[in-house]
Amino acid sequence: MKLSLTFLALSGLTLAVDTFEGKAFLSAENSSFGGTIEGTGVDSMGDVYAVDFGNDITSAGRLTGEQTLLYKSDNSKSLVSSMRFFINSEEKEEAFITDATVHRVIRLYDRDSATGSFASNADFCKDDAMLEPNDIAIAPSSGRIFLSGMKWSTDSVSGDGDLWTCDSSGAAKLLGTFYRTNGIEVSPDEKTLYLSESINKGDEPVSNVVHAFDLDAEAGTVSNKRIFVDFEQLDNSATIDVDGMRTDTEGNLYITRNGLGQVAVFSPSGELTMYISSPSIQNVANLEFGGVDGKDLYMVGACKSDDTKGCVDVYSGSAIGNAFSKLQAGGSSGLANANGSPSSPDGMELDSISSSSLSSSSSSSSSSSSSSSSSSSPVGTPACKGRAKKRVPSA
């Protein structure tokens, strides 16, 4: 439902943005997930999954329907951080899961259609030079994945974030280094890649932007780096971290605000169109569209009432998730069956882009108006600071 009409003061102009309210889906009382729930992914049936299943950072599980285990690493040093599902060239459903501290992506295959479990897994791509692969995006047409890395520093430096890609054979390639990177997503037409970049000073975020790049998904290259949204300029919320990001089938970008208890939604042109509030979660960590028709947006994060538990809120609207839609479309021409070990990364020449090597051109992030509202509230300096929660593997 519509919660309020929020007003933003931008460059002396007052613009109105609708805020819609999600509702509780999993609470501290019935959730099987721990407080570092993150890394959501949706399968072809519309079931949504997340990491930290059973309060275990080496595991991932299903959060819709019956809460069940999807994957558990056999390495006690693992930190499972994100996932994406895909349909391979033989029309079989598989999944990628990132393991941050082991610097690898795992491929799950041989799925049982009745139970949804995967009988087999293998390292898909791995490179010790990766920071800690934190989030993942996929270009289904080629089977290429893209990875954001994140290192938390008291005072950020260039190199605290990185961007990698792995082709359908598992060959890994560094695309660039940045300040701390986190959220990552590919547009529905696979022509744009979005990547968040944050800067810390004194152990607190002071800058949060989302970049857009021109993407050649087949070649695995990015160019024309530009600012898609700068949250300092947008609404004075630079101290609130950007976390997970997703697109819908129309190309709108949904950005979690880890500390504001909400998701900000932007059109492909960078126009702020709406907010979605997450009533049970202050630090929204990630999100994914699911449900039978792909129109239910699930938001995850530590519960407000008990931050050792992972909560899930859901907002049901008319938009269809891009990941869900692509899974309905069928297999990728670039993904081979994974029976057997994927090829190991080779020493490919790097087409690198650093945070300082490309000039950035700002795109204006404005807001759309709505004529109806139930209440209004001013937006100024946020009352709290938000930061992506650090997840630490066992010794």
Number of C-alpha atoms within 10 A of each C-alpha: 12 16 17 19 24 20 20 21 16 15 8 7 10 11 17 23 22 23 22 20 19 25 17 17 18 21 21 21 11 12 19 22 33 24 24 29 34 34 27 28 28 27 23 22 15 24 21 24 29 30 33 26 29 20 19 19 28 23 22 30 22 23 25 19 9 9 16 17 18 17 20 18 16 9 10 12 17 22 27 32 28 28 27 22 23 27 25 25 17 13 16 17 24 21 21 25 27 29 27 24 19 19 20 22 27 19 24 24 22 17 16 11 10 6 7 16 16 18 11 14 21 16 19 26 26 21 18 10 8 23 22 24 32 29 30 30 25 26 28 27 19 19 24 24 24 25 28 29 27 26 20 20 16 13 13 22 16 14 18 22 29 30 25 24 23 22 23 23 19 23 20 26 25 23 20 20 23 25 25 25 31 28 27 28 27 29 25 21 14 18 14 21 25 24 25 29 26 27 26 20 13 10 13 19 23 18 20 23 22 22 22 27 20 16 22 15 25 15 10 20 20 20 17 15 23 18 21 25 23 22 19 16 15 19 17 18 26 23 24 27 33 32 29 32 29 26 26 22 17 15 19 23 26 25 28 30 26 26 24 21 21 25 28 18 21 24 19 15 14 19 19 26 21 23 24 25 25 28 17 26 28 22 28 35 32 30 29 31 31 28 22 11 15 25 20 23 25 27 32 34 29 27 27 19 14 15 17 16 25 32 33 29 25 24 20 19 13 9 17 21 27 22 31 29 19 20 22 14 11 19 22 22 16 17 21 18 16 19 12 10 13 18 13 15 17 11 9 10 8 13 13 16 20 17 17 12 12 12 11 16 13 13 16 16 21 21 22 14 17 14 8 10 15 8 10 15 10 10 13 12 13 15 9 10 18 23 21 20 18 9 16 12 14 11 5
